[in-house]
Amino acid sequence: MVKEPAYKKTEKWWLGLVVLFYALYNIPGLPAYGDSGAAIWHGALTIIPLWIISYGGMVVLNRQRKLKPARDCSGEAEPLQEKMIAKGGV
Amino acid sequence: MLSVTTTWSIYILYMGALIGFGIYIWWKEKNASARHFYTAGNTINWFVLCMTYIAALMSTWVFFSGPGGYYRGGFGYFMSELSYMPLFPVLTYFVMNKVWLLNTQRQYSTPADIYDDRFRSPMLRLFLAVVFFSVSLPYAAAIYMACGKAAEIASGGAIPQSSAVIFVGITALLFMPFGGVKSIAWAATVQAWIFMAALWTIGFSALYYGFSGDILHSISVVWQNNNNWFSYPGPAEWVPYSARFGYPLACAIGWTIMLPDVFIRAGYFGKNLAAQRKLMMFQPFLQIIVWTGTMVIGFAAIALVPGLKGGETELVIPLLIEKIISPQAMQFAAVLMGIFVLGALAKGLSAATSHLLVAGSIISEDILTRLLHLDVNPKMHMIMARLAVVCLGLASLWLALNPPELIWTLIMFAIAVVMPLFPVLVAALYWRRATKAAAIVSSVVGVATVLATYFVFHAGDSWYGTFGMAVSAVLMIAVSYATEKTDEKVLNEFYGALAKAEEQYYA
């Protein structure tokens, strides 16, 4: 059995946590309308972790999923099969 | 505030420099193909990519409705924006980097190309072309109008809006067809710095002259006198719970991914995958720089000139300069007004030309080449591409001089109306079972749902395209299971190209 690469697990956690904290920020009723102090606390407790998770996950993923040495890819593309696409099918 | 001569000098010098630059790029690059003209064919380095992306995102209204939005929406409005910015790396990683990888193998020119490559449907291409075109052209026209408005305000009405619109529109026409997207991207790199510097200079100058540089005092004044500026739903009740969810979602998906001019930047421009990663890394910070600068202006305005209503709030920048700064430092106020004009102009040009170029690609590539099968040699193809851009530039200029009421409506829901196309893109990239029929049905019904959200249920200001996107996602799954599977040969070609690209670029 082929072992799943480590980045696959990180991807799932990253996506899940970002969605979770975006949802936490958006819980209806929180904070109460008109409560300025609560609005700032609510923002600090949900938006700051959202940023940390987004950037933390990205850094981990970039480390786990290395790139091959950068190269100019502009001349490598295969020609798009225009006629096949234009006809709407194969 | 500024003399007519000074205002025109700023416009003429700036536009002259742009035209010169466009001609230089044209001479240097020659734009051998329409693809290169429209998307630069994967040749944009990471720094220019980041700067052209942020410049394309922001419109001239960042100098008008932006500060006015924070004036009326308050700090909650700013926090709602802070909630969508960190979604950009995630969306780019899972979606746009795959679009980029496919583009290296399949050479796309327009946003509709990738959909058509997966679903092979002229009907879908036509529908997408209409949607993307409908959001591009009016946007460009509205930006011309804003540039004209900036000149009119700065000169105290001495320069009519229409004169400045004609000047800006014609200059853009001379600039765009020469260098194509590469000249626009490089120019936008400079323009982005100009408008970011302009925003911060104006915001901090207002606080400096209004509160002698004591920012804590300004916060305490607003906290005491306009406390609801710090809470939901804000002073003008702009940010109820529904909008706090719907607006950032529309920004994350509609505005920063699916609008056609940013779609091609995030998917087709980058020189390599490292550039894509830099885009993921820096884009949220660049957005923070822009929106925080805009928020500081809105905050300074609520602190120093409270009580403004409706359209008055869109003119807070000239108001701050005239009422707060000018009485204390007249010369500096004139310089700031010049910065305001230059910033609005820089911003306007980078966004308008980006929209016009992508609209041109839809006409020449999607409609004439792919759908009407216009078979011409490469040289003629390039002439056709340049002519498409010129014609659309003239059309948007005409629209800016004769704006129909519909133009504001189209801009209002531009970021919402493209949202239903996102689930179709995700399905195209990840799901072999997704079918052509499902892509068509979910795109059409999703867009119709967005229209209904605005015009039938009158809930667009809060929910934007949220319901349209949800309907599109459900239909994409349901109709795919109810219709015949896509031909394996087509799937293998598409996903094979993606797998090949991943193998080439990931270690």
Interface residues (C-beta under 8 A of the other chain):
Chain A: E11 W14 L15 V18 Y22 Y25 N26 P28 G29 P31 Y33 G34 D35 S36 A38 A39 I40 G43 T46 I47 L50 W51 I53 S54 Y55 G57 M58 L61 N62 R65 K66 L67 K68 A70 R71 D72 C73 S74 E76 A77 E78 P79 L80 Q81 E82 M84 I85 A86 G88 G89 V90
Chain B: G41 N42 T43 F75 G76 M79 L82 S83 M85 P86 L87 P89 V90 Y93 F94 N103 T104 Q105 R106 Q107 Y108 D113 D116 D117 R120 S121 P122 M123 W223 N227 N228 F230 S231 Y232 P233 P240 Y241 R244 F245 K271 N272 L273 A274 R277 M280 M281 P284 T369 R370 L371 H373 D487 K489 V490 E493 A497 Q504 Y505 Y506 A507
